[in-house]
């Protein structure tokens, strides 16, 4: 098996995967439902397995509840407790590729989403793709709320969603001759594609920056490490997708260790293409997986170096417990994130056609 230092982060992906990515980028949802080649984790749960997968372990509900309760830092109600033991499956042909269907219960999904997009997105410590060509006016966030002026270092969640979509909030271009300024609506609805947590990445040279890195959010790290004890969360990219968006085929090989990668899905269903090439024969083995909100993927062993992509986001598939976000849909969410229950009402339904992927990795041994 290759080591991570032997792999080129800018190498072109194999032709077989490029063809599969192109095909599944265009396939209709009706055709997708009839495609037996697609590994659908919801069907895996209903049918208690799939011939392509091996059941490798079960995570006990009692242990999971402790992890979720610690992360949420809230009293759990009956709805939040309604989950079972979680089965962990491994792909028979892609060694080390593990799936955990419905790992995160609905309450945990909503709270994780709020921590990421209310709190972390509003922190200048965490960079986004918009930073390349625009100035993000974090100073506008420092005076939100009844408490008057707040420091940007304040740990209380400040949010871009506090402002109405048609507000005068503006993101000025750093080079006005080549780029236009952004409105808040355009920033949140279309232009925001990713945010990094912890280790910051040089996307041009495909390396992590050597400068001092911002701390990884402690509560998110505890959640991930509680579920995946073998990883020390140090860096993450939070991808934001809408229908029509894709993620090109790539490998995550810029880290200096071989520890597995964790990917958590929130919102709309997405197609996940992943494949490994046999270095001796050149044979390509790949799988297309339909991931739903709350599902998790763990890429370890040989699959740690697998090519992967997201060829399609499936419209109108966001589950009901997230589709109204950021407008609160439960009293518990309102209490924790919204002093006023209608605080984010103008943004109701923002998540209905969004998919969020939280991709977490360890940077070094």
N, C-alpha and C positions, 0 to 999 in steps of 0.2 A: 504494500500500500504506500502511495506517495505521502511524503510529509508536507506540511503546509508551506514550508520554505521553498519547496521545489515547484510550486504551482504559480503560474503567471496570472495575475488578476485582470490583465487586459487581453488574454488569449481569446480568439474567436470561438464561439460554441460550435459543437458538431452540427453537421447539416441535418441529421435526423431530428434533432431537437428543434432546429429552426423551422423545419417543415411542420412539426407537431404544434409548435407555438402559433404559427400562421393559421393552421387549420382551426384550432380551438379559439382563436381570436375572433373568428367569423361564425362559428357554429351557433345556430339558434337554440333557444331554451327548449323548444319542443324536441329538436333533434338530440339535444344533450340528455334529456330525460330518457331517451331510448338507447343511448350509447352505453353498452355494457362494458366498454373499455374504461369508462370513468369510474373511479373509486369514490363512492358517495358515503361519507362517514355516517350520515343519518340512516342510510340503509344498513350499514354495518351494525349500528346499534339495534335497529328493529329486528334484524335477522340473527343477532347474537354472533356475528362474525362474517368472514369473507374468505374464500379459498386463497386469496392473494396475501392474507395476513395471518400472523400467528399471535395468539394471546400470550403475552410475556409476563404480565403481572396485573394486580388490581390495587388501586389506591383506596384505602378505607375511608368511608364517609366521616367517621369520627375524627380522623387525623386531618382530613381536608377542612372540616368545619373550624378547627383551631386556626389553620392558616388563614382562612377567609375572614374569620372574626377578628383576628389580629390586624389584618390589613384594613378592614372596613372601620375598625375602632368605633363600632356602633352596636347596640343591642340587636340581635338577629330575631326577625319575626318568623312566623310559620312559612310564609312564602319564600323567604331566603333560605330556610332549612330544607326545602323540597328538592333534594338531589340524592342520587344513589352513589354507591361505590363506583369509581371510575376505572374502566378497563383500558389497559395500555396494549396497543397492538403494534407489531413490527412487520414491515414489509418483507416478504420471503425472498425477493430478488434484489432488493436494495438494502443491503445490510446496514443496520444502525438507524434506519429511518423509522421513527415511532410516531404513532398518532394517538391522541387522547381526546376522543369525541366528547363534546359538552363538558369540558373540564371546568370552566368557570360558570357558576350559576348566574342567573339574570341579575341579581342584586350586585354581585361582585363586578359584573361587566359594566353596569351603569356607573358604579363608583370609580372604577379604574378609568373609564372614559372621562369622567368629570375631573379626576386628578390630572390627567394628561392634558386636557384641552382647556380647562379653566385655570389651573395652577401653573403647570409646567410651560405651556405655550406662552404665558404672559411673563415668563422670566427671561431676561436678556442673557442668562447663562446658557440657554439651550438654543442653538442656531437652527435656522430653517432654510429651505431653498430660496425663500424670498429675500434673504439677506444679501444674495449675490448682486442684486441690482436695485434694491430699495432700502430705505431707512425705516425701521419699525419703531413707531413712536411710543416706546414704553412709558415715557413721561406722562402720557395721557392716562395711563392706568394707575398712577400713584395717588391720584386724588379721588378715586372711586369710593363711594360708601358714606355712611353717616358719620364715620369717625374722623372725617377731614383728611388732611394729607397723610399719605402712607409712604414708607420707604419701599423702594423696589426690592430690597432684601427681605421685606416682610414675608413670612411663610404662609400667611393667610391667602386663600385662593383669590386672585384677581383675574378678571376674565375679559377678553375682547367681546364676549357675548353680552356684556352689560350694556353695550351700545346698540341702538336699533340698526337694522340693515341699511336704512337710508340716511344714517347720520353723516355729518361732515368729516368724520374720522378719515384721515388720509395717510397713505404710505408714499412719501415722495421718492421719486427716482433719484439714485445717486448720479446718474448720467442722463439728464433730461433730454439731451439731443438724440439719444438712442432708445430710451424707455419712457413710458408714460407712468405717471403716478397711479396708485391703486386706491380704489374705494375699499371700505371695510367689507362690503358685500362681495366684491370681486376677490379680495384676499381670502376670506373664509370659504366662499363657495367654489372657487375654481383654481386660484393661483397657489394656495398652500398645498404642497405635495408631500413634504416630509419635515420632520423635526428630529434633531439628534438629542439624546440624553447621555450625560457622562462624557465618555471619550469622543472628541470631535475629529472629524474625518476630512482629509484633503481629497475631494472628489476628482480633481484633475490628475494627481499623481498616485491615487489609490493607496494612500498611507494615512495612518493616524498622525495627528499633529504632535510634535514633541513638546510643545508648551504645556504648562500646568493645566490639567483637565478639570472641568467642573465636576462636583460631586454628583454621583448617580442618585436619583431620588430614593431615599432610604426605605420608604414604605413599598415602592414598586420593587426594589431589590429584595426586600424581605418576602414579598408575595412570590416572586419568581423562584427564589432560593428555597422557600418552603415547599414548593411544588417540584422543583428540580434541584435536589441538594448538591449535585455534582458540578453546578455552575456557580461562579462568583460574578454576578452581574456588574459589569463595568462600563458597558456602552450599549446603546440601543438606537435604532432608527425607527421612528413611528411614521409609517407610510399612510397617506390619506388618498383614497381613490374614489372616483365617481364612475358610473357606467360609461364605457368608452375608453377609460384609462387602462393602461397595461404597465407591466414591469418587464423589462427586457431580460433575456437569458444571461445569467452571470453566475459566478461562484464567489462565496465570501472567504477569501484567502488572504486578507490583509492583516489578520491578527497574528501574534507570535506564539500562539499555542493551539492545540488541537481539541480543546474542550468543546463540547457540543453547543449547538445553537438552538434557541427557543423562539418559536413564532406563535403568537396568540392572535386570534381573529375576533374582530368586533364588527357588528353591522351586517351589511349585505354579504351574500355568498360570493365566493371567489373561486376561480379555477387555479389550481396550483400544479404546475408542470415541473417534474423533477426527474433527473436521469444521471446515470453513471456509465462511463465508458470503460470497457475492459482494456487495460493498457497493452495486454499481450495480443488479443485478437481483434481489437477495435470494435467489438460488438457493443451496441448501445442498448441498455435496458432503461426504460423510463415508465413513469406512471403519471396519469392525470387524476388529480384529486379534487373533489368538490368540498370546500371547507365552509363551515357555517359559524355563526357567531358563538363564541365560547369554546370552539375547538382549539387545540394546541398541537403543534408539530415539534418534535425534537429530532434534530439532525446530528447524529453521532457516528463514531466509527468511520467506515468508508463514506457514508452519506454526509459526513461533515463537509466533504469537498465536492458534493454533487452540484451539477448545473441545475439551476432552477429559475422559474419565471412565473409571472401571473398574466396569462393571456387574455383573461376576461373577468369583468365584474358583472354579476348578474343583477339586473335592475329589478326593483320591487320585491326584494327578498329579505329586507331588514326585518328582524323579529319585532313583534309589537312592543316588547318591553324597552326597546331602544329607539323605535322609529320617531317618537315625539321629542327625543332629546335635542336641545338642552332644556326644553320645557319639562318641568318635573312631572313624572307620572305616578309617583308614590309619595305618601306622606313622609316616609323615611328620607328619601332623597331631598325633599323640600326642606326638611329640618336641617340637614347637614350642609347642603350646597346653596340653598336659596332662602335667605331670611324672609323674603317676600315670595309667595308661591307663584306670582306672575312675573318674576324677575326676568326670565328669559322667554317670555311668551311670544315676543316678536320673532324669535328664531325657531318656534315650534315646527318640528318636522325636518330640521336640518339633517338629521341622521338617516332619514327615510331612504335616501339614495347614496349613502356613503358606506365605505368599507375602511376600517382602520386595522392595520397590521402592526403589532408591537413585536419587533425583532430584537432579541436580547442576546448579547454574547460576552464572553470573557476575553479580554485583550491580551493577557500574558499569563504565564505560569506563576 
